[in-house]
Amino acid sequence: MAIGPIGDYPDRQQKVDFIDFVQEFVVFGVQKGNPAKISGLEDTCGKRIAVMAAGSAEQVIRKQSDACVAAGKPAVVVQSFTDQPSSILAVRSKRSDAFFSSQAPLTYFIEQANGQLELSGKGQKNGFGDIFQGTVVPKGSDLGNVVLDAYKELFANGTYAAIMKKWKLDGNILQQPGRNLAQGTAK
């Protein structure tokens, strides 16, 4: 098995099972006070948006750029970076208006920015479907039931919520863990 917030997608479910324990969102890391006023995808036309190169967020923001142009608005200036620290640095140094990425890691990077950055568009889908993440186990294995029962216990006794709150991930909490929760979400 592999433990971690690994993306649960229907095409992956054909080969393995996911015991999901987190819901993820794709949001914006912006400068404190959000001077570019980016609260969702619709606010990105004409803005400089940093993304991880070749990731799903880059695909979504490029599609949004096309939508901006089709609506007679300026295109999104897509800035692709090979790592998250470079993307964050671009926003901190005001070379980018926002970093478009997953909420959980962005929460960490925002916390490390000493008050210079904040999250925007929290809890929104921003061009994505429902995104679930979880532990991966062999397809149809009994191990999946054991892992699911263990997560259910952590949820029931409050340990899960305490861990998520400690790491400031309470915006990513699921009400209950589950098996293969992703239904038709795009990768």
N, C-alpha and C positions, 0 to 999 in steps of 0.2 A: 504494500500500500504506500501511498504518498500522502503525507499530511501537509496541508497548507491551503491557502486560498487559491486553489487551482480552478480555472474557469470551466464551469459546467455548460456544455453546449450539446444540443441534440445529436449532432454528428459524432461527437466523442462518446456519447452514451451507447452507441452501437458496439463499442469495444470494451468499455469499462463502466462501472457504476460510480456515481458521485454521492457522497453523504454530505449534503450541503449544510453549512452552518453560518454563512454570511451572505448578505445581499450587497452587491456593489453598484455604484453609480459612477458616471463619468461627469466630472465637474471642472470648474475653472479655478486655478490659483491665480489671484490678481494682487496688484499692489494694494496696500492698506487704504481703505476708503473707496476702493474700486473706481479710480478716476476715469477709466474707459467705459464705465457703466455696462459691464458685461454680466448679465444675469442668466443667460441661456443662449442657445445657438442663434436665435433670431437677432441677437445683439452683436454678432461677430462680423457682419459685413463691413469691409474696409479696415478691420482691425488686424493687428499682428498677433497671430496665435501660434504659440510653441506647442509641438507635439513630439512624441517619440517616433522616430523614423520607421516607416513600414508597419506601424501598429494599427489597430482597429480605430483608434481615435483619429489618426491621420486620414483614414478612409472617410470617416464621418465628416470631418471638417472640410475635406476637399469637396464632398457632395454638397455641403452647405454653401461653399464658395460658389459652386455652379448655380445653386438656387438663388443666391444673392444677385449674380449677374443676370439670370433669367428674369428677376424682378426689377431690373434696372438700377440695382444698387452696386456699390463697389465690391469687388471680389475680396475674399478673405486672403490676407497675406499669410500663407502657411509657412511656418519656420520649423523644419524637421531637424531634430537633434538625436544623437546616438545614445544619450543617457539622460536620466532624470535630473541629476545635479546641473548639467549644462542648461536644461530647459528652465529650471528654477532660477539660475543665475541670470538668464536672459530677462526674466520678469523683474528680478531684483534690481538689475542695472538699467531697466526701462528700455531695453532693446525689443522686448515683446510686451504686448498688453496683457497677455494671459497665457497660462500653461493649461492645456486641455488634457486631462488624464484621469485615472481612477481616483475616487474619493479617499480610499484608505491610505495609500501611500502619500497622496497630497496632504492629507491631514498631518502626517509626520513631518513632511518638509515645511509646511506652514508653521508648525510648532517650533522648528529649528531656526526660523527666519527672524527671531527676536522682534516680533511685532511689525515687520515690514510688509508682510503678506497676509492675505485672508482667503478663505474659500468663498466661491460664489456659485450659485446654481446647485447647492446641496440638495440631495434627495431627488433630483430630477433625472429623467432618462436621457435628455440631451442627445437624441438621435439613436439611442440604443433601445433594445427591448429590455425585459427583465434579465438581470445578470446575477447569477448565483455562483458561489464558489464553495469548494469543499474538499474533503478527503477523497482520494481515488482508491478504489478497490477493484479486484478482478470481477468481471461481469458475472452476476448471479451467485457470487460466493457467500458463504455463511459469515465470512469476516465482515461483510457489509452490515449485517444485522447486529453484530457485536459492537461495531463502531457507532452505529445509529443509536443503540441502547445506551452506550457510554455518553454520547452527546446529549441524549434526552435527560440523563441523570445530571449532567453539568448545567443544563438549562433549568431543570426543576429545582436544584438546590442553590441556585443563584451564582454559582461559580462563573458560568459563561458571561452573564451580565457584568459581573465585577471585573472580569478580564477585559471585556470590550470597553467598559467605562474608563478603566485605568489607562488604556492606550488611546482614549478619546475617539473610539470607534462606535459610540452608541448610535450614530446615524446609520450604521451598517447592520444593526442587530436584526436577526430573524426572530419571529415569535416562537417558532419550533424548528428543529432541524428536520431534514427530509431527504429522501432518496430521489435523485434525478429530477430536481425541481424545474430545471430549464425546459421550457416548452416553446420551440420555435424561435429562440433568440438567435440573433446573428452574431457570428464570430468576428 
